[in-house]
Amino acid sequence: MELKKIALNDVHEALGAKMVPFAGYNMPVRYSSDIEEHKTVREAVGIFDVSHMGEFMLRGPKALDLIQRVTSNDASKLSDGKIQYSCLPNEDGGIVDDLLVYRLGEEEYMLVVNASNIEKDWNWISKYNTDGVEMENISDEISLFAVQGPKAAEALQPLTKVDLANLVYYTFEKGEFTGAQDVIVSATGYTGAGGFEIYVKNEDAKKVFDAIMEAGKEYGIKPIGLGARDTLRLEMGFCLYGNDIDDTTSPIEAGLGWITKFDKDFVNAENLKAQKEQGVSRKLVAFEMLEKAIPRSHYEIVNAEGEKIGEVTSGTMSPSLGKGIGMGYVAKDYSKAGSEIFIRIRNKDVKAQVVKLPFYKK
């Protein structure tokens, strides 16, 4: 299958990015080094081009009903300008995708989904659209920049009238941004470093990207690739679809009970409610290595006796903490913070400890 290209593909190549196939797109994985880019976001400001993400518009008097039916969180709590993290449960206890729900108006919502799941999610939501909600897939028309880091607000403020310093976490405003109209600026982000995500039409993408790079110069802005995005999100313990959650993991097992609201009816609610009440046999945990070693996805997790109790789903050497960190599913008995577990790395069982999230505390 031919790789899709994001609107600024050539810009990233000109910036010296190493491009790799990711979720069906040709994407920048790094420009300099993952560690340098990671530190830039933690200490200053970086810009990610995450235009591969999918965006669906849902419109009409029954739009909220459809969202309530297919998502686990309670979208009726949203007011205009608010955003919610949620997931699409499947009928077998797993997760179709995790997503963001933006309320643009009483009868207008935007869903932001993972690039690898655009077609799957579209078909899934369409299947439940029995009341004629108008659905529009605008994924190929929209570019998305995540400007992340403690200096993001200062760097971006000259480019927009949106009051960035007072834009509360998980809210957004629509406005002008460096001459481009109808730009959505949201205070979300998957790095834990603070910052904004900026949705622009493809035809405005280069103008907006260049303006952000220029405005960020004095703050040390750098373009950041997917490599650092992964270490940044892992330090916060944010789930990555395809690694930590997928079609076979339930939101209850994944510690996403907080986005699973049983005061409404949604796909597979009954089974998930039973899980919550009866408990689950395995749980997603965070762990830190107690010896020098790097855990990687799919490594076995074992107990002191060497019996397999789970598997690593995400792992890395944390650039901020200087030690190996990871997440993985383990048998419930080993899921409490402080539990001793071992990661099997090349036939050697290396000691680790279950910890509370996030790994990185400001």
N, C-alpha and C positions, 0 to 999 in steps of 0.2 A: 504493500500500500504506500502511495506517495505521501511524504510528510507534508503537513500543512505548514504554512508560514504565517507568522504574526505580522502585522502591518510594518513594524520597524525592524524586520529581520536584517535588512542590509545595514541599518544603523549600528546594530549590535556587532555585526561582522566587522564593520569599519572601526569599532571601538576595541577590536581585538578579542572579542568573546570567543571562548571555546563553545561551539554549538553541538548539542547532542539531541537525539530523538527522545522526546518525553511526552507521553500521553497523546501520541499521534502528531505532535508538532516539533518543528526544529526550534530548540530553545537554548538560550545562553545558560550554561552551567557555571562558568566562572570567567572573570576578566583578568584578575591577577592571581590571588590565592584565596582559597576558602577562608582561611584563618584571618587574613587581612580584611576581607570583605565582611566577615562576621564582626570583627572589632569595630569596623567603620560604623555599622548599624548600632551596635551597643553604645558607642561613645559619641558619635556625631550624627550623620545622616546618609542614607543610601537610597537608591531608587531601583526597584525591581520592575521589570516589564512582565506582568503576569496576564497578558492579553489572551492567553490560551484558555482562561477560565470561561465558563458558559454563563450566559444571561438569558433568562426567559421573562417575558412580560405576560402577566395574567390580568385581564380586564373584564369588568362586568359585575352585575349585582350579585353573582354567585361565586366571585373569585375567592373571597374569604372562605366560603364553605368548602371549596375544592382544596384550598391550602390546609384547612383544618382536617380534612379527610386523609390527606396523603402525608402530612408531617406529624412528628411526635410532640412538638412543643405547642403551646397555646397562642396562636397568632392573633386571637381576638384581643389580646392584651396590648397589641401594637397600636400606636397612634401615628399620625403623619410624621415622617422624619425619623422614625425609630426603626431599628434593625434587630433581628432575632437570629440566634444560632439554633439550628434544628437538624433533624435528619428525616429521611424517607425510610420508614421501616418496610421490609418486604413481608410476604405472607408466611415465611418460614422461620421467623425469629431473628433474621439478620437485617442488614442495613443496605439499602439500594445506593445511598449516598448521604454525605452530610452537606449542608448548604446554609446560605444566609437568605433570610426573607426581609426584603425592604418594603415598607409601606409608603407608597408615593401618594396615595389618596384612598378614600373610602372604598373605591372600586378599582384600584390599580396597585399592583404589586410587582416587584422585580425579585426573581429568584436567582441567586448566584450559585452555580454548581461547579463541580470539579470537571476539568477538561476531559479526562478519560471517560467520564460518564455522561457526556452531553446527550448522546443519542439514546442511551439506556434510560436516563432520567426523563427525557422528553416522552418516550414511549410509555413509561410507567405512569406519569402524571396524566397523559392523554387517555390512558385506559380508564381512569377514574373520572374523567371529565364528561359526565353524563348530563350536565345542565347547561351546556352551551357557553362555557366560559371562553372568552376570546384569548387564545394563546399565540404568542409570537416569539420565535426563537431569534434573538438579535445578536447571538454570540459572534457571528462573523462580521458584524458591523461596528463592534465596540472594542476599543483598546482600554487596558486597565493598568495603571501604574500604582505600585505600592511604595510610598515614600515614608521610610521608617527610620526612627532614631530620635534621641532626645532633642535634636536641633531641627526636627522636621517642621514644626510650626513656625519658627523664626524664618527658616529658609523660604517657606512657601507663602507666608503672609503677604508680601508685596505683589503676589500674582492674582490675588482674589479679594473680594469684599466679604466673603464668608469669614466670620470671626473664629479663626482656627483654635486659638487658645481656649475658647469657651465651648468648643464643639465636644459634647460629652461622649464618652466611650459608647459605641454602638448606637450612635445617631448620625444623621447625614443632612446635608443641605444641597439644594440644587441651585446653581447660579452660574455666573460668568467666571471663567478662569483664563487669565492671560489672553482675553479676546475671544476665546471659544465659548459658545452659548450652551445652555442646558447641560452643564457638566455636573455630575454627582460627586460631591466630596464627602467621604465618610470617615469616621474615626473608628476604624476597625483595625485589621492587621493581624498577622500571625507570627509576630516576632517577640512580643512582650517588651519591645523597646519604645512603644508609643509611635504615633504617626497616622498617616491618612492613606486612603485608597481613592484614586481619581479615575472615574469612568468618563471617557471621551469618545466621540465619534472617530472612526479611523482617519477621516480626512483632516481632523485636527491633531492627530496623534503626534506627528513630528514637531509641529509648532509648540505643543504643550511640553513634550519631552525636552526639547532644546531649551525652552524657557526655564524649566525646573533645574536643568543642569547648570544654566547660567546663574540663576538666583542662588543656587546652593554652593556655588564655587567658594565663597568666603567661609562657608561652614564645613568645607572639606567633603562635599558630596561625591560619591562614586557610584557607578552602576554596579549592581549586585546580582549574582547568578543564583541558580537553583541550589547549588552546593551549600552556600551559606544560609539560604532560606531554610534548608532542612535542619542544620545544626541549631539555628535560632529557634525554630518552632519546637525542636526536641528539648531544648533547655527549659522551655515553658511547660512541657508535657502536653502539647497540643497534638491531637490525633491526626494522622495522615491516612486518608482513604487509600486502601490497597495494601497498607502496612498494618496499622493498628486496628482498623475497622474495615469490614467488607461484608459480602453477602452472607457470611456464615457467623458473624459476631453480633451478639445482641447489644442494644444500647445499655442494658442493665449490666451485662458483663464488662462493657467498656467504660463503666463509670460515668455514663451519660444519662443516668436516672434524672438528673436535674433538667434535662431538656425533654423528658418523657412525662407528659402530663395526663393523668387518668381521669380528669374531670371533663373530658370530652371523648368522643368516639373517633378512632382513627384506625388505619390498617393494622391488623394484628394486635390491637390494644389489649384484648382479653388475655392472650397468651403472655404478653409482656407484663401485664399486671400480676398474673400468677407467678411469674418469675420473680418479680419484685417482692411479693409476699412470701414466697417459699424459699427464696434465696437461690443463688446460682452456684454451680460446682467449680467454676473458674472465674478469675477476675483479672482485668488488666491492671498491672502494677508498674510502678516506676522503681528503678534500682540504680545504685551506684556501685561501681567496682571498688573493692577494698584492696586490690592489688593492681599493679600496672598492667592493664590489658584493655583491648577495645572489643566490646560486644558488637555483634553484627546480626542483622535480620536473619531469622531461621536457625540461629544457634540454639541448641537444646539448653533448657534450664533444668537442673537436677538438684536433689536434696543431698544432705551430708552422706547418705548411703549410696549416692550415685544413681538413684532411681529418677527417671524422667518425670518432671512435674509440670513442664510447660515449654514454651518456646519464645525466643526473643522476636519482637515485631519491628522494633526500631532500635538502633544503637549507634553510638559515635564516641569519639574523644571530644569532650566538651571544651571548646576554645576558652570559655570564660572561667571554667573551674579547673581545667587541667587534669581531668580524670575521666575515665570511661563511664558513660551513663547510658541507660536504655529503658525501654518499656517492653513488656511482654505479658502473655497470659500465663498464670500459674494456678495450680489447684488452690481452692479457697483457704485451706489450712495454712498456706504460706503467704497469704496476701496482706497480712497486717504489717504496718510500718515497723521496722526493726527486725523482721524475719530474716534469717540467714538463708541465702540460696547460693547456688553455684552455676556459673555459666561454662558450658563445655566448649572450650576453644582448642581445636586441634588435639583432641583426646585428653586434654588436661582440664580438670575441673577447677575453675578460678572463683575465689570467694567474692560474693557481692551481698549487698544488703538492701532490702525493700525500704524505700523512703517516701515521704510525702512530697507532693508537687507544690510549686514548681521547683526544679533543680536550682535554677538561677533566681536568686532573690536580690532585688536592687538594694 
